[in-house]
């Protein structure tokens, strides 16, 4: 799915430089940033993450830590 995101010129220049420094595309940087944002808010990013989160919740409910 394609969506447009606008950046101010300074931010875009810094992202391009970061991409060059890390040999990553802007898409790869965006994927990493959005995955981090979802993780920060406790939203699973994929099935593996969702299953891990579900198992941890089940263990807590059973009194295991």
C-alpha positions in Angstrom: 0.0 0.0 0.0 1.3 3.4 -0.8 0.7 6.5 1.2 2.3 10.0 1.0 4.1 11.5 4.0 5.4 15.1 4.0 8.7 16.1 5.6 10.2 19.5 6.1 13.3 20.0 4.0 15.8 19.8 6.9 14.2 16.5 8.3 14.3 15.0 4.8 17.9 15.9 4.3 18.8 14.3 7.6 16.9 11.2 6.8 18.7 10.9 3.4 22.0 11.3 5.1 21.1 8.7 7.7 20.1 6.4 4.9 23.5 6.9 3.1 25.4 6.4 6.4 23.6 3.2 7.1 23.3 2.0 3.5 19.5 1.9 3.9 16.7 3.2 1.8 14.2 5.7 3.1 11.6 2.9 3.1 13.8 0.8 5.3 14.3 3.7 7.7 10.5 4.3 7.7 9.8 0.6 8.4 12.2 0.6 11.3 10.7 3.9 12.7 7.1 2.7 12.5 7.9 -0.7 14.0 9.5 1.1 16.9 6.5 3.3 17.3 4.1 0.4 17.3 6.3 -1.5 19.8 6.5 1.6 22.1 2.6 1.5 22.3 2.4 -2.2 22.8 1.0 -3.0 19.4 2.3 -6.3 17.9 4.1 -5.7 14.6 3.7 -9.2 13.2 2.3 -12.6 14.0 5.4 -13.7 15.9 5.3 -10.6 18.1 1.5 -11.1 18.7 2.0 -14.7 19.8 4.9 -13.7 22.1 2.8 -10.9 23.7 -0.1 -13.3 24.0 2.0 -16.0 25.7 3.5 -13.4 28.1 0.0 -12.2 29.0 -1.2 -15.8 29.6 1.8 -16.5 31.9 1.1 -13.3 34.0 -2.5 -14.4 34.4 -1.4 -17.7 35.7 0.9 -16.1 38.2 4.2 -16.8 36.4 6.7 -14.1 35.9 
